[in-house]
Amino acid sequence: MRTYRRLLGWPLAVAFAALLSGCPPPPVPPAETPTSGPATAPTTPAPTAPTNAGAGSKTDWGDPAGIAIGGYMSLTGDTATFGQSSNMAMGMAVEEINAKGGVLGGQKLHLTMVDTESKQDVSAIAAQRLIDGKSVVVVGEVASSNSLAAAPKCQAAHVPMLTPSSTNPTVTQKGDYIFRACFTDNQQGAYMALFAAKELKAKRAAILKDISSDYSKGLTEVIQKRFESAGGKILRVEGYQQKETDFSPTLTSLKALNLDAVFVPGYYGEVGLIVKQARELGLKCPFVGGDGWDSPKLAEVAGANLDGSFYVNHYSKEEDRPKVKEFVSGFKQRYGSDPDALAACAYDAIYIVADALNRAGAADSQKLRDALATTQGYDGVTGVITIDAERNASKPCVILGFQNGKEVMKGTMKPTDV
């Protein structure tokens, strides 16, 4: 794409010539058959807590007498790294806003965070608890399945909900009080598909989707449609489930297809094992994913096996923008670790709420809903954000790759690119 910046340099171009050289053949099982790991399979690694684990599980931020903001995140469970980093960033934003004088001429903010345990049913209960606690807005979750479970509660109560990072398009379709501060899977899937088709020159691809995740299923549909419209062919769609640990039967079958790329729109826990096992089996094609890959645990599990693979994300800590540098520096100073993309999205979400409160003129859920709906050109850590008529955020993405098992920024894409 002509608008691409800082993408594949000549060393990676040489690497891709080797990576795309193909994968030799055994037998092919039927498509869409989830595999099941044997009892002797390795255990999926537990999520890695942020360096400051106490802050990650903190549930009370800001001034207890301030305007009540509710938050619900996975502080424990399978996606705890996402929820903990988001919680820390939201708390940081609340404390920064309060230190600068608050909102509405001096009112401070108070954030109550409820743990969803990475579960859908608990997410719905958490949202109701925050509504009952008189929150004027509810911010959460990360996982689309959890946001989908909670959204009807907020819609029924006419309390606006802003998800920082749930990308499934159906989340905001739950009602006119449901918003998001991140790109949708329609955008993200298009970014992934067109990056593979245009930059990796991929023609033959497969998709490994998490059949237990709304996020993964939604992305799969978009990737298949956009990759094929760009001239590629999806030869196989295979399913797996969260907590699965042995992917070798499926990967062996994919090796027979001489693929140019494999899309894995899933979460880091399984993705790390998939990439590691693929390389051990001799499957050399690039793997391409979305923001669900974003966790230090991914590289801990897969290491240098990730080299030559890429994923779409909301931001990169390497991006040369003042907002990014200030956020990364502030987060690291407070917590002793670098913020991930979900933290950046969550930080932006709180500032979007603060901006909307000031424009609403009162801590009133109806007025706040109307102000959120008119958010235009908010300059955030994750880029310039505009809320559209469907209450989704129109915004850019970054492309991240791996060299020697380390994450590196490769470029950016804008909505106009797709």
Beta strands, then each sheet from edge to edge (+ up, - down):
strand 1: 60-62
strand 2: 67-73
strand 3: 109-115
strand 4: 137-139
strand 5: 161-163
strand 6: 178-180
strand 7: 204-210
strand 8: 233-240
strand 9: 261-263
strand 10: 287-289
strand 11: 310-313
strand 12: 378-380
strand 13: 383-387
strand 14: 393-394
strand 15: 397-403
strand 16: 406-413
sheet 1: 1+ 3- 2- 4- 5- 6-
sheet 2: 8+ 7+ 9+ 10+ 11+ 15- 16+
sheet 3: 12+ 13- 14+
end
